[in-house]
Amino acid sequence: MQIEIIEPDPEADISLFNTISERVFLEEKKPVHFLNIIFMGRDALRSMKQEYFGQDVYTDVIAFNLNEENEAVEGEVYLSFEQIKLNAAQYSTDSQDELHRVLIHGCLHLCGYEDDTSTLKHRMTGRENFHLSLLNEENA
């Protein structure tokens, strides 16, 4: 699996990104050819959200599958650490923990999970919590 981190935010601790990404795809039984993780400002990510999804809102993550269905994952996960920090403050959580959750969320999108209904969002949040618990157990 090839993972490339592009323009990481200097405040973001990306030391666990390879471990997190690899574990998500392994646990979800999704082979991966490559994954690009790209950091952007919150305004740039908002513009992408509007351009590709028709929604003029701030977001912390956008994921794109570049592969055909039933092929190994070839994808990109776009992150805004600026927005992630704002979300962490809103939810009273650590910004690095929120960063890990958002990376997991993006990887789960590449695995085929969706979150556009309350039922699907609940399922995805459950998977996020599962992957975070694995990470926390390993780093305890």
Long-range contacts (C-beta under 8 A, 24 or more apart in sequence): 1-25, 1-32, 1-33, 1-34, 1-35, 2-33, 2-34, 2-35, 3-34, 3-35, 3-36, 3-37, 4-34, 4-35, 4-36, 4-37, 5-37, 5-39, 6-36, 6-37, 6-38, 6-39, 7-38, 7-39, 7-40, 8-39, 9-39, 9-81, 9-82, 11-81, 11-85, 12-39, 12-81, 12-96, 12-99, 13-96, 13-99, 16-100, 16-135, 16-139, 17-103, 19-135, 19-138, 20-100, 20-103, 20-104, 20-107, 20-131, 20-135, 21-103, 21-107, 23-131, 23-134, 23-135, 24-104, 24-107, 24-108, 24-111, 24-131, 25-73, 25-107, 25-110, 25-111, 27-130, 27-131, 27-134, 28-107, 28-108, 28-111, 28-127, 30-72, 30-73, 30-110, 30-111, 30-112, 31-72, 31-73, 32-72, 32-73, 32-74, 32-75, 33-67, 33-71, 33-72, 33-73, 33-74, 34-73, 34-74, 34-75, 35-73, 35-74, 35-75, 35-76, 35-77, 35-107, 35-110, 36-75, 36-76, 36-77, 37-76, 37-77, 37-79, 37-103, 37-106, 38-76, 38-77, 38-78, 38-79, 39-78, 39-79, 39-80, 39-81, 40-78, 40-79, 40-80, 41-80, 41-82, 42-80, 42-82, 42-83, 42-86, 44-80, 45-78, 45-79, 45-80, 45-83, 48-78, 58-83, 59-83, 60-84, 60-87, 60-98, 60-102, 61-102, 61-103, 61-105, 61-106, 62-106, 63-106, 63-107, 63-109, 63-110, 65-109, 65-110, 73-110, 73-111, 75-110, 77-103, 77-106, 77-107, 77-109, 77-110, 78-106, 79-103, 79-106, 97-132, 100-132, 100-135, 101-128, 101-132, 104-128, 104-131, 104-132
